[in-house]
Amino acid sequence: MKKIAVFTSGGDAPGMNACIRAVVRTAIFHGLEVYGITYGYDGMISGNIKKMQSHSVSNIIQRGGTILKSARSEEFMTKEGRKKAYEQLKALEIDGIVAIGGDGTFTGAKIFFEEFGIPTVGCPGTIDNDIFGTDYTIGFDTAVNTALEAIDKIRDTAAAHDRIFFVEVMGRDSGYIAVECGIGGGAEFVMVPETETDLKKVVKSLKNLRKSKSSSIIVVAEGDDEGNAEVIMDQVKKKVNDEDKEFKVTTLGHIQRGGNPTARDRVLASRCGMAAVEGLMNGQSNCMAGIVNGDVTYTSFEDCIGKTKPIKSDHLKLIEILSI
């Protein structure tokens, strides 16, 4: 292993830059040449690849987004596209790859390895925290804190006007952000894709809560089985049938992806980046470097992609108990 490349792919996540920094400096520390691929798999196909030095990653650990940019590549989904990417890497004599991203990134890396055999180790970069093989993903903690700050402010105005707010957070297939925001933000209800939402129960509870609470916060993951926050609010409002009560929706959207990464995300990203490079040097491939119970682990891409990471039932129970 003499030369490696690093890229980011899929949705951006705070802490990706910290991970890039760790990959570049770990590689240099061990005497490897390191290249950055811009725009993910698209950049790999087009040859948008440049050599990186230690100073290339100076003053980026605190920045959100990704200096290597991110893009989705339809061409890489074809055998012809992947062959072009392979030829670009071999022209530079690149021996291994660090892929920072989520399920889609790892699926592409798995197929690429099976077809062309270039060793790849992934780093879990996604705000959704839905990847099997690591306790937390890069960007999750920052996204939760960003959403929580907004929920705290929404609660102020909800209390001032005796309103019921439905706050939609990201999570098309995963409710991790919603659950942690619900616990940390003192939400009365949390709705997530992993569990079936019982609107009758929500309506009944809201009617009972009016006796003790003048306002409520309901956190909705965008992928809930009953729909998004707007759809759910309309249904609940009709069934509560209280003309004196105001119902509002706030969709937090992409603010959850941006911002300076928290200390927790910076440390996680740095550890995963170092582990990915050292994993490549020690013969690891077609796997992801993650942190489980405080220790570095390597999990096959097949397991990362194929196995689910369920939300702990006691977290959902905690929300119910603390909402009374």
N, C-alpha and C positions, 0 to 999 in steps of 0.2 A: 504494500500500500504506500504509494508515493504521492498521488494526487487525488483529492476529493473535491466534490462540488456540493453546494448547499442551495436550496430553493424553498420558497414559501408558496403555498397553493391553497385554493378554496377561500372561504371567508377569512378576513383579517382578524387578528386577536391581539389585544395588548400583551406585550411580552415577547412577541415574535422577534423584535429587534434584539432583545436581550439574548434570545436563543441563537440568532445569527452571530452575534458577538462572541458567544461562548464557543460556537463551532469554529469560527475563524481563528480565535486565539488558542484554542486547544490544539487545533491542527498545526499551527505555527510552532507552538511549544514542543510538539512531538516531531518537528522537522518535516512536516508534510506541506506540500503546496495546496492552496485552497482557492476554489473558484466560486463566484456567486452567479447564479442563473437568475436573470431578471424575467418577471412575468411567468413564473412557474413552468408548466409543461410546454406552453406556447414558446417561451424563451429557449427551452431546451431544443425544440424543433427548429427554430429560426437561428440558433447559434448566438443568442444574446447572452453570452457567457464571458465574464471578465475575471482576471486574477485579482485576489484580494490580499491586502496586507493588514497588519495590526491596526494601522491608522485608519483603514477603511471603515472600521467599526467604532471609532472614537465618538464619544458623546451621543450614543444612540440608545443606551440601556434604559433611559428614562422616557423614550419616545414611544407613542402608540403607533399603530399601523405597521408597515414593513418597508424597509429601504429597498428590498429586492422586488417590491410590488407583488401583486397577485392577480391571477386571471384564470378563467376556466377555459379549457382547451377541447373543443370538439374534435380537432384533428388528431389529438393524442389518443382518442378513443378508437382510432383505426389502426390496423397493423402497419399501414404505410407511414402514418404519422410517427408511430413509435420507432420504426426503422430509421426515419430521418433523425430522430432524437438520439438514437444509439450511434449513428454515424458522426454526429456532432461531438458527442462525448469521446468517442474513440479517437477522433482527429486530435483532441487535446490530451489523449492518453490518461483520461480520468479513470481511476480504479474503483471509486466508491462514491455513494451519494448519501447526503442527509436530507430527508424530506420532512419539512415542517408543515403540518396540516391536520386534517381530520379524515373521516371515512373515505371520502372521494379521493383524496390524495393518496391514501394507503392502498386503495383498490387499484389505482393506476400504477403505483410502485410495485405491487405484487405481480401484476400482469407483466410489467416491464422486466422484472427480475426473471420470471418464468420463461420469457421469450429470449432474453439476451444475456442474462446471467451477471449483470453488474450489481454487486452487493449494495443493498440499500438499508439504512436504519432510519426509522422515523422518529419525530418528536411530536407529541400530542398538542397541536396548536388549534384550539377551537374554544369559543366561549361557552359552548353548550355542556361541557363536562360529561359527554355521553360515550366516551371511548373506553372500552374494556381494556384493563391492563395498567391502569394508573388511577390513583385515588383522585387526583385533580388534573385538569387540563390547563394548558397555558392560556390565560386570558379570562378564565372563569371567575376568579376572585375579583378582578377589576370590574368585570361586567356586573357582578352582583353588587359591588359597592357603588357603582355608578347608578344602577337602578334604585338601590336603597336610598341614596341621597334624594333622588326625585320623589320617591314614595313618602319620605319624611316631609317634604315640602307640600306634597298633595294632601297629606293628612292635616296639615295646618289649615289649609283652605277648606277642606271637607268639614273640619270641626267648626270653623267659623260660620259656615252656612248650613250646617246640619245636612250635609249631602252624602250620598252613597256613590263612591268612585270605583269604577272598574278600570284597573291599570293593567294594560297588556305589555308583557315582556317577551323577549325572544325565547324561542324553544319550539320549533316546528315538530320535532320528534322527541324532545326531552324536556322534562319539567324541573330540572335541577335549579335553574336560575329562579324560577317562580317559587319553589319551595324555600330556598334560603332567603329570598326577599320577603316571603310571607312570614317566616319565623323572625327574622331580624327587624321587619317593619311592623310587626304586630297586626298583620292582616286578619280579618275575620274569616275569610275563606281563601283557598288557593285551588285553582283548577289547572290540571296538568294532563298531557296526553296519555300518561301511563295508567290513569285510573278513570273509570266511568263517572262522569259528572251527573249528580242527582239534583236537577234544578228544583224539584219539589221540596227537597230537603233545604236547599238554599233559601227558597222563598219562605218556608216555615220558620227557619232560623232568623231571617231578617225581620220578620214580623214580631218574633219574640224579643229580639235584640232591641227593638224600638223602645221597650220598657226601661232598658238600662243604658242604652247608647243612642246618642243623637246622630252619629255619623258612622260610616263603615268603609273599610278598604277591602276590595276583592281583587286579588292578583290572578291574572289569567295568562297562561302560556299560550302563545299564538296558535299552537297546534292542538288545542283542546278539542275533544270529540264533539262538543256542542257548538263549536265555531269560535270565531275571534271575539274580542271583548265587546265590540259593537253589537254583534248578533246576540250574544248572551245577555247583554244589558237590556235589549229590547224585549226579550222573552221574560226576563225577571220583572222588569218594570210593569208589564201587562198583568202579570200574576199577582204582584204585590198590590197593585191597584190602589195606590195612595197618591192622590193629586197634590197633597201638601209636601210630598217628599221629592227632592230633586235627584236625578240620576245623571252621572257624568262619566265619560270615557276619556282616558288618556293613554295613547299608544306611545311608548317610549322609543321604539324603533332603533335606528342605527347609532344613537348616542351610546348605546351599550357596547358597541365595538371600539369606540375611540377612547382617547384620554391616556394619561400617563399610567403605566402599569403599577400596581401595588407592589410593595416589598415582597409579598408572598409570591406573586407572579414572576417577579424578576429572579428570585432565588430558584423557583421551580424551573424556569426557562433555562437558566444558567446550568443547573444540574443536568437537565435532560440533554442540552447541547453538548456538554462535555462527555456525557455517557454515550451519546450517539457516535462521536468521533472515536472514543476509546473502544467502543463495541466493534466498529469497523476494523480497527487495528487488531483486535483480538479474534477476528473471524466471524463476528455476528453478521447476519444478513437476513433480508426479508422479514424484518421485525421492527418493533417500536421500543424505544427506551422510555420507560415511565418510572414513577415513584409510587411504591406500595408500602404502607406502614413505615415510611421514612427511608426505605432502601431502594436503590436502583434495581429495576427488573427489566428483562427483555421478553416481550410477548410477540408471538408470530403475528404477522399482518392478518392471517386467516382468522385468528382468534379475535383480534382487535375489531375486525369488520363483522365477524359472524356472531359474536356473543354480545348479549345485552348487558347493560349496567343498570340494574333496577334502583329506583329510589327507595331509601330505607323507610319501612312502614312506620317506624317510631317517629320519624320526622313529620309525617302527615298527621299522626296522632297528636303530636305536640302542638301543631297548629290548632287542631280542634279543641284541645284542653285549654289553651291559653286565650282562646277567642271569647270565652264566656264572660 
